[in-house]
């Protein structure tokens, strides 16, 4: 039997001492239209923002290797916590 969790639930289980690749969730609430997640601050932004600031939205080979390596490490950390990312 498969067990599915939402991202909010996974983030809420990050240990208090934290992890290297997964930001800690400090709280969550919602209104009629949105869910708000209060997360640990991580400088540097996200991949979508990095691409959105470029014209054309293309990364160099070195930049692509950097982002792919970070994604692999984050998924490996999820696996070490007992979760499987599909």
C-alpha positions, 0 to 999 in steps of 0.5 A, a space after each residue: 500500500 502506497 502512502 502519500 504525503 504532501 510537501 508540507 508534511 515532509 517539511 514538517 518532519 525535518 529534524 530540529 537540528 536541520 538538514 543540509 539540503 532541505 529547509 525547515 518548516 517553522 509553521 503553516 497556515 491558510 486562508 480561503 485561497 492560499 496556503 502559507 509556509 513559514 520556512 527557514 531563509 535560504 539565500 540565493 533563490 531558486 532555479 526558476 528565478 535564476 532562469 527568469 532573470 536571463 534572456 534567453 533563459 539558458 544556463 551554462 554547462 557549469 551552472 547546469 551541473 551545479 543545480 543538478 548536483 544540488 537536486 541530486 543531493 536534496 533527493 538523496 537526503 530525502 531518501 535518507 529520511 525515509 521518503 521517496 520522491 517520484 
